[in-house]
């Protein structure tokens, strides 16, 4: 008997529900409005896309190529 496995693509991440709470819990202390290590802020989409000293940590539409 052979099992058939159906793999469905993951649903797109919801920024407000999935991403923002993670950034708040793990990143904002060092990359927020009060402190910006490497001149990188992660407290808003505009700041994330702008990036810091090393450029943007995200490649829109290319999650596997994004440092973040």
Phi and psi restraints in degrees (value plus and minus 20) as a CYANA .aco file:
   2 UNK   PHI    -124.9   -84.9
   2 UNK   PSI     111.7   151.7
   3 UNK   PHI    -107.5   -67.5
   3 UNK   PSI     121.6   161.6
   4 UNK   PHI    -127.4   -87.4
   4 UNK   PSI     108.3   148.3
   5 UNK   PHI    -134.4   -94.4
   5 UNK   PSI     108.5   148.5
   6 UNK   PHI    -124.6   -84.6
   6 UNK   PSI     101.9   141.9
   7 UNK   PHI    -128.0   -88.0
   7 UNK   PSI      97.9   137.9
   8 UNK   PHI    -118.5   -78.5
   8 UNK   PSI     124.5   164.5
   9 UNK   PHI     -84.8   -44.8
   9 UNK   PSI     126.9   166.9
  10 UNK   PHI     -85.2   -45.2
  10 UNK   PSI     127.1   167.1
  11 UNK   PHI     -87.1   -47.1
  11 UNK   PSI     126.7   166.7
  12 UNK   PHI     -77.8   -37.8
  12 UNK   PSI     123.9   163.9
  13 UNK   PHI     -89.5   -49.5
  13 UNK   PSI     121.6   161.6
  14 UNK   PHI    -116.2   -76.2
  14 UNK   PSI      98.5   138.5
  15 UNK   PHI     -76.2   -36.2
  15 UNK   PSI     -72.9   -32.9
  16 UNK   PHI     -84.2   -44.2
  16 UNK   PSI     -56.2   -16.2
  17 UNK   PHI    -109.1   -69.1
  17 UNK   PSI     -61.0   -21.0
  18 UNK   PHI    -122.0   -82.0
  18 UNK   PSI     -59.8   -19.8
  19 UNK   PHI    -113.7   -73.7
  19 UNK   PSI     -70.6   -30.6
  20 UNK   PHI     -76.4   -36.4
  20 UNK   PSI     -64.2   -24.2
  21 UNK   PHI     -81.7   -41.7
  21 UNK   PSI     -55.4   -15.4
  22 UNK   PHI     -85.3   -45.3
  22 UNK   PSI     -67.0   -27.0
  23 UNK   PHI     -82.1   -42.1
  23 UNK   PSI     -61.3   -21.3
  24 UNK   PHI     -82.4   -42.4
  24 UNK   PSI     -62.9   -22.9
  25 UNK   PHI     -92.8   -52.8
  25 UNK   PSI     -53.2   -13.2
  26 UNK   PHI    -137.5   -97.5
  26 UNK   PSI     -34.4     5.6
  27 UNK   PHI    -146.2  -106.2
  27 UNK   PSI     -51.8   -11.8
  28 UNK   PHI     -84.4   -44.4
  28 UNK   PSI     -50.0   -10.0
  29 UNK   PHI     -78.4   -38.4
  29 UNK   PSI     -55.6   -15.6
  30 UNK   PHI    -124.7   -84.7
  30 UNK   PSI     -36.2     3.8
  31 UNK   PHI    -154.5  -114.5
  31 UNK   PSI      31.2    71.2
  32 UNK   PHI    -147.3  -107.3
  32 UNK   PSI    -181.0  -141.0
  33 UNK   PHI     -87.9   -47.9
  33 UNK   PSI     -47.1    -7.1
  34 UNK   PHI    -108.8   -68.8
  34 UNK   PSI     -47.2    -7.2
  35 UNK   PHI    -165.7  -125.7
  35 UNK   PSI     119.0   159.0
  36 UNK   PHI    -155.1  -115.1
  36 UNK   PSI      64.4   104.4
  37 UNK   PHI     -81.1   -41.1
  37 UNK   PSI     114.0   154.0
  38 UNK   PHI      43.5    83.5
  38 UNK   PSI       1.2    41.2
  39 UNK   PHI      38.5    78.5
  39 UNK   PSI       6.3    46.3
  40 UNK   PHI    -126.7   -86.7
  40 UNK   PSI     105.0   145.0
  41 UNK   PHI    -131.6   -91.6
  41 UNK   PSI     116.6   156.6
  42 UNK   PHI    -141.9  -101.9
  42 UNK   PSI       3.1    43.1
  43 UNK   PHI    -115.7   -75.7
  43 UNK   PSI     -18.1    21.9
  44 UNK   PHI    -175.9  -135.9
  44 UNK   PSI     136.3   176.3
  45 UNK   PHI     -79.7   -39.7
  45 UNK   PSI     -59.8   -19.8
  46 UNK   PHI     -81.9   -41.9
  46 UNK   PSI     -64.1   -24.1
  47 UNK   PHI     -86.3   -46.3
  47 UNK   PSI     -58.4   -18.4
  48 UNK   PHI     -83.6   -43.6
  48 UNK   PSI     -66.4   -26.4
  49 UNK   PHI     -85.9   -45.9
  49 UNK   PSI     -55.2   -15.2
  50 UNK   PHI     -84.6   -44.6
  50 UNK   PSI     -60.8   -20.8
  51 UNK   PHI      62.8   102.8
  51 UNK   PSI    -189.7  -149.7
  52 UNK   PHI    -147.0  -107.0
  52 UNK   PSI    -168.9  -128.9
  53 UNK   PHI     -77.8   -37.8
  53 UNK   PSI     -55.4   -15.4
  54 UNK   PHI    -116.0   -76.0
  54 UNK   PSI      -9.1    30.9
  55 UNK   PHI      75.3   115.3
  55 UNK   PSI    -188.6  -148.6
  56 UNK   PHI    -100.8   -60.8
  56 UNK   PSI     118.0   158.0
  57 UNK   PHI    -102.6   -62.6
  57 UNK   PSI     -18.2    21.8
  58 UNK   PHI    -147.4  -107.4
  58 UNK   PSI     125.9   165.9
  59 UNK   PHI    -135.8   -95.8
  59 UNK   PSI      80.7   120.7
  60 UNK   PHI     -71.5   -31.5
  60 UNK   PSI     109.3   149.3
  61 UNK   PHI      60.3   100.3
  61 UNK   PSI     -21.1    18.9
  62 UNK   PHI    -152.0  -112.0
  62 UNK   PSI      50.7    90.7
  63 UNK   PHI     -80.9   -40.9
  63 UNK   PSI     -51.1   -11.1
  64 UNK   PHI     -92.4   -52.4
  64 UNK   PSI     -39.9     0.1
  65 UNK   PHI    -116.3   -76.3
  65 UNK   PSI     -21.5    18.5
  66 UNK   PHI    -111.0   -71.0
  66 UNK   PSI     112.6   152.6
  67 UNK   PHI     -85.5   -45.5
  67 UNK   PSI     -59.0   -19.0
